[in-house]
Amino acid sequence: MKGILINYEFCTGCHSCEVACKKHLDLPAGEFGIKLTETGPFEYEGKTGKDRWEWTWLPVITKACDMCADRTEKGKLPMCVQHCQAWCMYYGEVDELAKKIDGTSRCALFTR
């Protein structure tokens, strides 16, 4: 089974994945194959007792996503992964992607 792993600790919210996917799938206005969600910014008290800020971006794969089946069948990466400016998205076998989750970063693993 194939999947996409996103290490959202490093996502900068650039929207490159959204734009590349939308163009590839030729989706109309308001529809997305991958959509960036934003949490924050908000302040919270960190574990050290010092004030900290939370501002997180997480690309979420939608039902319109087919993981670029036409591209991956040719050995290419899905458009979102290829165009990720932060290099925080990975495509491959779910078992191999799961090994990249080391518990030190915030990650999300999506499958189809």
C-alpha positions as CSV (number, residue, x, y, z in Angstrom):
1,M,0.0,0.0,0.0
2,K,1.3,3.4,-0.9
3,G,1.0,6.6,1.1
4,I,2.2,10.2,1.6
5,L,4.0,11.1,4.8
6,I,4.0,14.8,5.8
7,N,6.5,16.0,8.5
8,Y,4.5,19.1,9.3
9,E,7.0,20.2,11.8
10,F,8.8,21.8,8.8
11,C,5.8,22.8,6.6
12,T,6.1,26.6,5.9
13,G,2.6,27.0,4.6
14,C,3.8,28.0,1.1
15,H,0.8,26.4,-0.7
16,S,3.0,24.9,-3.4
17,C,1.5,21.4,-2.9
18,E,-2.0,22.9,-3.2
19,V,-1.2,24.7,-6.4
20,A,0.6,21.8,-8.1
21,C,-2.2,19.4,-7.2
22,K,-5.0,21.7,-8.3
23,K,-3.3,22.4,-11.6
24,H,-2.5,18.7,-12.2
25,L,-6.1,17.5,-11.5
26,D,-7.6,20.6,-13.2
27,L,-9.9,21.2,-10.2
28,P,-12.4,24.1,-10.3
29,A,-12.4,27.0,-7.8
30,G,-13.1,25.8,-4.3
31,E,-12.0,22.2,-4.8
32,F,-8.6,20.8,-3.7
33,G,-6.8,17.5,-3.8
34,I,-4.6,18.6,-0.9
35,K,-5.6,21.6,1.3
36,L,-3.4,23.4,3.8
37,T,-4.9,23.9,7.2
38,E,-3.6,26.4,9.7
39,T,-3.6,26.2,13.4
40,G,-2.7,29.4,15.3
41,P,-1.0,31.6,15.9
42,F,-1.8,31.4,19.6
43,E,0.3,31.6,22.7
44,Y,0.6,28.9,25.3
45,E,2.7,28.0,28.3
46,G,5.3,25.6,27.3
47,K,6.7,22.7,29.3
48,T,9.5,24.9,30.5
49,G,7.1,27.4,32.0
50,K,8.1,30.0,29.3
51,D,5.5,31.5,27.0
52,R,5.6,29.9,23.5
53,W,3.8,30.3,20.3
54,E,2.0,27.7,18.2
55,W,1.5,28.2,14.5
56,T,1.2,25.1,12.5
57,W,0.5,24.3,8.8
58,L,-0.7,20.8,7.9
59,P,-1.5,19.8,4.3
60,V,-4.5,17.5,4.4
61,I,-5.2,15.1,1.5
62,T,-8.8,15.2,0.3
63,K,-11.1,12.7,-1.4
64,A,-10.2,14.3,-4.8
65,C,-6.6,12.9,-4.4
66,D,-5.7,9.8,-6.3
67,M,-2.0,10.2,-5.3
68,C,-1.3,11.1,-9.0
69,A,-1.9,7.5,-10.1
70,D,-1.0,8.5,-13.7
71,R,2.4,9.9,-12.6
72,T,3.3,7.2,-10.0
73,E,2.6,4.4,-12.5
74,K,5.4,5.9,-14.5
75,G,7.7,6.1,-11.5
76,K,7.2,9.8,-10.9
77,L,6.4,11.4,-7.6
78,P,2.9,12.8,-6.9
79,M,2.8,16.5,-7.8
80,C,2.4,17.7,-4.2
81,V,5.5,15.8,-3.1
82,Q,7.5,16.9,-6.1
83,H,6.7,20.6,-5.6
84,C,7.0,20.7,-1.8
85,Q,9.4,23.7,-1.1
86,A,10.2,22.5,2.4
87,W,11.0,18.9,1.4
88,C,8.8,17.7,4.2
89,M,6.6,15.3,2.1
90,Y,7.4,11.7,1.2
91,Y,5.8,9.2,-1.1
92,G,6.2,5.4,-0.9
93,E,5.3,2.2,0.7
94,V,3.4,2.8,4.0
95,D,5.7,0.4,5.9
96,E,8.8,2.3,4.8
97,L,7.2,5.7,5.5
98,A,6.2,4.6,9.0
99,K,9.9,4.0,9.7
100,K,10.6,7.7,9.1
101,I,8.3,8.6,12.0
102,D,10.8,8.9,14.8
103,G,8.7,10.5,17.5
104,T,10.6,13.8,17.6
105,S,8.6,15.6,14.8
106,R,4.9,15.9,14.2
107,C,4.0,13.7,11.3
108,A,0.8,12.7,9.4
109,L,0.6,9.6,7.2
110,F,-2.1,9.5,4.5
111,T,-3.0,6.4,2.5
112,R,-5.4,5.7,-0.4
